[in-house]
Amino acid sequence: MTRTRSPLRAALSAAVLAPVVAVSFAALHSSPAHAQAVIITPSAPPPPRVEPPPPPRAGYAWDPGHWRWDRGRYVWAPGHWRPVRAGYRWVPGHWVQRGPNWRWVEGHWA
């Protein structure tokens, strides 16, 4: 005899387990080095500054400069080198428009 779960019981089980799974996932995939605040601004960033990259540097990826949000205004953060992670490519941080606001997507290895 197979036992079926009622929709109510299935929903209750999911409601009880979802926070545990979410907390466990967050604990596994976060660390102080990777903890990022969500940054949402009310206006578009200024156009990027022209910042030619320096000559290639063995073992490092160039992370171009960008506008960061600081105390209610945009401030330029100059480009810098990041140590390479073997088998990955660097995806620079960038601003994405969400409705009337702008959200910062942190640079990451992909």
Rosetta constraint file for C-alpha pairs under 8 A:
AtomPair CA 5 CA 9 HARMONIC 6.25 0.50
AtomPair CA 5 CA 10 HARMONIC 6.25 0.50
AtomPair CA 6 CA 10 HARMONIC 6.23 0.50
AtomPair CA 7 CA 11 HARMONIC 6.10 0.50
AtomPair CA 8 CA 12 HARMONIC 6.17 0.50
AtomPair CA 9 CA 13 HARMONIC 6.12 0.50
AtomPair CA 10 CA 14 HARMONIC 6.19 0.50
AtomPair CA 11 CA 15 HARMONIC 6.09 0.50
AtomPair CA 12 CA 16 HARMONIC 6.18 0.50
AtomPair CA 13 CA 17 HARMONIC 6.12 0.50
AtomPair CA 14 CA 18 HARMONIC 5.71 0.50
AtomPair CA 15 CA 19 HARMONIC 7.45 0.50
AtomPair CA 16 CA 20 HARMONIC 7.50 0.50
AtomPair CA 17 CA 21 HARMONIC 6.17 0.50
AtomPair CA 18 CA 22 HARMONIC 6.06 0.50
AtomPair CA 19 CA 23 HARMONIC 5.98 0.50
AtomPair CA 20 CA 24 HARMONIC 6.01 0.50
AtomPair CA 21 CA 25 HARMONIC 5.97 0.50
AtomPair CA 22 CA 26 HARMONIC 6.10 0.50
AtomPair CA 23 CA 27 HARMONIC 6.04 0.50
AtomPair CA 24 CA 28 HARMONIC 6.12 0.50
AtomPair CA 25 CA 29 HARMONIC 6.10 0.50
AtomPair CA 26 CA 30 HARMONIC 5.76 0.50
AtomPair CA 27 CA 31 HARMONIC 7.65 0.50
AtomPair CA 30 CA 34 HARMONIC 5.82 0.50
AtomPair CA 30 CA 35 HARMONIC 6.10 0.50
AtomPair CA 31 CA 35 HARMONIC 5.86 0.50
AtomPair CA 36 CA 106 HARMONIC 7.85 0.50
AtomPair CA 38 CA 103 HARMONIC 7.55 0.50
AtomPair CA 38 CA 104 HARMONIC 7.24 0.50
AtomPair CA 39 CA 69 HARMONIC 7.58 0.50
AtomPair CA 39 CA 103 HARMONIC 5.70 0.50
AtomPair CA 39 CA 104 HARMONIC 5.58 0.50
AtomPair CA 40 CA 101 HARMONIC 6.50 0.50
AtomPair CA 40 CA 102 HARMONIC 5.48 0.50
AtomPair CA 40 CA 103 HARMONIC 4.44 0.50
AtomPair CA 40 CA 104 HARMONIC 6.64 0.50
AtomPair CA 41 CA 69 HARMONIC 7.43 0.50
AtomPair CA 41 CA 101 HARMONIC 5.62 0.50
AtomPair CA 41 CA 102 HARMONIC 5.10 0.50
AtomPair CA 41 CA 103 HARMONIC 6.40 0.50
AtomPair CA 42 CA 100 HARMONIC 6.80 0.50
AtomPair CA 42 CA 101 HARMONIC 4.71 0.50
AtomPair CA 42 CA 102 HARMONIC 6.33 0.50
AtomPair CA 43 CA 100 HARMONIC 7.59 0.50
AtomPair CA 43 CA 101 HARMONIC 6.16 0.50
AtomPair CA 43 CA 102 HARMONIC 6.43 0.50
AtomPair CA 44 CA 97 HARMONIC 7.75 0.50
AtomPair CA 44 CA 101 HARMONIC 7.56 0.50
AtomPair CA 44 CA 102 HARMONIC 6.18 0.50
AtomPair CA 45 CA 67 HARMONIC 6.51 0.50
AtomPair CA 45 CA 74 HARMONIC 6.72 0.50
AtomPair CA 45 CA 95 HARMONIC 7.61 0.50
AtomPair CA 46 CA 67 HARMONIC 7.38 0.50
AtomPair CA 46 CA 74 HARMONIC 7.80 0.50
AtomPair CA 48 CA 65 HARMONIC 7.88 0.50
AtomPair CA 48 CA 66 HARMONIC 6.43 0.50
AtomPair CA 48 CA 67 HARMONIC 7.17 0.50
AtomPair CA 49 CA 65 HARMONIC 7.75 0.50
AtomPair CA 49 CA 66 HARMONIC 7.79 0.50
AtomPair CA 51 CA 64 HARMONIC 7.60 0.50
AtomPair CA 51 CA 65 HARMONIC 7.17 0.50
AtomPair CA 51 CA 79 HARMONIC 7.81 0.50
AtomPair CA 53 CA 62 HARMONIC 7.20 0.50
AtomPair CA 53 CA 64 HARMONIC 7.31 0.50
AtomPair CA 53 CA 79 HARMONIC 7.92 0.50
AtomPair CA 56 CA 60 HARMONIC 7.93 0.50
AtomPair CA 56 CA 62 HARMONIC 7.99 0.50
AtomPair CA 57 CA 61 HARMONIC 7.52 0.50
AtomPair CA 59 CA 83 HARMONIC 6.05 0.50
AtomPair CA 59 CA 84 HARMONIC 5.44 0.50
AtomPair CA 60 CA 81 HARMONIC 5.92 0.50
AtomPair CA 60 CA 82 HARMONIC 5.33 0.50
AtomPair CA 60 CA 83 HARMONIC 4.40 0.50
AtomPair CA 60 CA 84 HARMONIC 4.81 0.50
AtomPair CA 61 CA 81 HARMONIC 5.66 0.50
AtomPair CA 61 CA 82 HARMONIC 5.21 0.50
AtomPair CA 61 CA 83 HARMONIC 6.27 0.50
AtomPair CA 61 CA 84 HARMONIC 5.76 0.50
AtomPair CA 61 CA 90 HARMONIC 6.81 0.50
AtomPair CA 62 CA 79 HARMONIC 7.10 0.50
AtomPair CA 62 CA 80 HARMONIC 5.97 0.50
AtomPair CA 62 CA 81 HARMONIC 4.71 0.50
AtomPair CA 62 CA 82 HARMONIC 6.30 0.50
AtomPair CA 63 CA 79 HARMONIC 5.39 0.50
AtomPair CA 63 CA 80 HARMONIC 5.36 0.50
AtomPair CA 63 CA 81 HARMONIC 5.89 0.50
AtomPair CA 63 CA 82 HARMONIC 6.69 0.50
AtomPair CA 63 CA 90 HARMONIC 7.66 0.50
AtomPair CA 63 CA 92 HARMONIC 6.02 0.50
AtomPair CA 64 CA 78 HARMONIC 6.97 0.50
AtomPair CA 64 CA 79 HARMONIC 4.14 0.50
AtomPair CA 64 CA 80 HARMONIC 6.59 0.50
AtomPair CA 64 CA 92 HARMONIC 6.98 0.50
AtomPair CA 65 CA 76 HARMONIC 7.12 0.50
AtomPair CA 65 CA 77 HARMONIC 5.38 0.50
AtomPair CA 65 CA 78 HARMONIC 4.15 0.50
AtomPair CA 65 CA 79 HARMONIC 3.77 0.50
AtomPair CA 65 CA 80 HARMONIC 7.35 0.50
AtomPair CA 66 CA 76 HARMONIC 5.89 0.50
AtomPair CA 66 CA 77 HARMONIC 5.40 0.50
AtomPair CA 66 CA 78 HARMONIC 6.64 0.50
AtomPair CA 66 CA 79 HARMONIC 7.35 0.50
AtomPair CA 66 CA 93 HARMONIC 7.76 0.50
AtomPair CA 66 CA 94 HARMONIC 7.61 0.50
AtomPair CA 67 CA 74 HARMONIC 5.78 0.50
AtomPair CA 67 CA 75 HARMONIC 5.49 0.50
AtomPair CA 67 CA 76 HARMONIC 4.56 0.50
AtomPair CA 67 CA 77 HARMONIC 5.94 0.50
AtomPair CA 68 CA 74 HARMONIC 5.43 0.50
AtomPair CA 68 CA 75 HARMONIC 5.34 0.50
AtomPair CA 68 CA 76 HARMONIC 6.20 0.50
AtomPair CA 68 CA 77 HARMONIC 6.47 0.50
AtomPair CA 69 CA 73 HARMONIC 5.60 0.50
AtomPair CA 69 CA 74 HARMONIC 4.61 0.50
AtomPair CA 69 CA 75 HARMONIC 6.24 0.50
AtomPair CA 70 CA 74 HARMONIC 6.05 0.50
AtomPair CA 70 CA 75 HARMONIC 6.42 0.50
AtomPair CA 84 CA 88 HARMONIC 7.73 0.50
AtomPair CA 84 CA 89 HARMONIC 7.93 0.50
AtomPair CA 85 CA 89 HARMONIC 7.58 0.50
AtomPair CA 85 CA 109 HARMONIC 7.51 0.50
AtomPair CA 88 CA 109 HARMONIC 5.78 0.50
AtomPair CA 88 CA 110 HARMONIC 5.34 0.50
AtomPair CA 89 CA 109 HARMONIC 5.54 0.50
AtomPair CA 89 CA 110 HARMONIC 5.47 0.50
AtomPair CA 90 CA 107 HARMONIC 7.28 0.50
AtomPair CA 90 CA 108 HARMONIC 5.95 0.50
AtomPair CA 90 CA 109 HARMONIC 4.70 0.50
AtomPair CA 90 CA 110 HARMONIC 6.43 0.50
AtomPair CA 91 CA 107 HARMONIC 5.47 0.50
AtomPair CA 91 CA 108 HARMONIC 5.34 0.50
AtomPair CA 91 CA 109 HARMONIC 5.98 0.50
AtomPair CA 91 CA 110 HARMONIC 6.74 0.50
AtomPair CA 92 CA 106 HARMONIC 7.37 0.50
AtomPair CA 92 CA 107 HARMONIC 4.35 0.50
AtomPair CA 92 CA 108 HARMONIC 6.67 0.50
AtomPair CA 93 CA 104 HARMONIC 7.17 0.50
AtomPair CA 93 CA 105 HARMONIC 5.41 0.50
AtomPair CA 93 CA 106 HARMONIC 4.47 0.50
AtomPair CA 93 CA 107 HARMONIC 3.66 0.50
AtomPair CA 93 CA 108 HARMONIC 7.25 0.50
AtomPair CA 94 CA 104 HARMONIC 5.92 0.50
AtomPair CA 94 CA 105 HARMONIC 5.35 0.50
AtomPair CA 94 CA 106 HARMONIC 6.81 0.50
AtomPair CA 94 CA 107 HARMONIC 7.25 0.50
AtomPair CA 95 CA 102 HARMONIC 6.28 0.50
AtomPair CA 95 CA 103 HARMONIC 5.56 0.50
AtomPair CA 95 CA 104 HARMONIC 4.61 0.50
AtomPair CA 95 CA 105 HARMONIC 6.06 0.50
AtomPair CA 96 CA 102 HARMONIC 5.55 0.50
AtomPair CA 96 CA 103 HARMONIC 5.28 0.50
AtomPair CA 96 CA 104 HARMONIC 6.44 0.50
AtomPair CA 96 CA 105 HARMONIC 7.14 0.50
AtomPair CA 97 CA 101 HARMONIC 5.88 0.50
AtomPair CA 97 CA 102 HARMONIC 4.38 0.50
AtomPair CA 97 CA 103 HARMONIC 6.28 0.50
AtomPair CA 98 CA 102 HARMONIC 5.72 0.50
AtomPair CA 98 CA 103 HARMONIC 6.88 0.50
